[in-house]
Amino acid sequence: MRALLVGYGKMGKAIEAALLARGHEIGERVDEGDRPGDLAVDLAFEFTTPAAAEALVVSLLSKRVPVVSGTTGWDVARALDVSRQNGTPFLHSPNFSIGVAVMKRLAAQASALLAPFAAFEPGILERHHSAKKDAPSGTAKLLASTVESARGGASIPVVALRQGGQPGEHVLYFEGESESLEIVHRARSRAIFASGAVAAAEWLLSSGRTGLVTFDDFLDSISKERTP
């Protein structure tokens, strides 16, 4: 894979390390505010800021460059339209951790099973580093939406903390009268998000998918391949 890195901050550098470790090539590195000059690439990774993401992603998709985007806090509707119109693959996810993807599935199942029992009240606590701009995070919103859908739409509380260098922690609580159930994911390094994004990109290019693709599509496909 020859990749374009759009956003060369901490995540961009982590993705670069993951790409090189897996034998891929970096075509160009650009930061927010710049425009890529080298579009002779197989795919672009976009990890910038909410203010910059839409214009960058739409421009790349318009030029038929497949995009894997991890920036949260922006409206992806226009990018989705361009992706569908010209069939260019676009994978956007608030989180590229395999563990978080599985946590979302567990959250849906637990929520559905506990929905008939009103005593179990759900809530989410999430922690990230102090430089993270959106609060709650895209991952926390995704988990909350998953729980709300499984319980019939009632909103649940989300508490967001921004502290130090924490790469990411999400705890889903179901508090009962005399018992508590917790589903927890703790990231120890940004490397898990980078490796997940690169693995998803490799699958995306080999899958032949066009238009909008989700991280769940990737997880389902890989899981089916390995199921006896």
Buried (B, 14 or more C-beta within 10 A) or exposed (E): BBBBBBBBEBBBBBBBBBBEEEEBEBBBBBEBEBEBEEBEBBBBBBBBBBEBBBBBBBBBBBEEBBBBBBBBBBEBEBBBEBBBEEEBBBBBBBBBBBBBBBBBEEBBEBBBEBBEEEEBBBBBBBBBBEEBEBBBBBBBBBBBBBBBEBBEEEEBEBEBEBEEEBBBBBBBBBEBEEEEBEBEBEBEEBBBBBBBBBBBBBBBBEBEBBBBBBBEBBBEBBEEEEEE
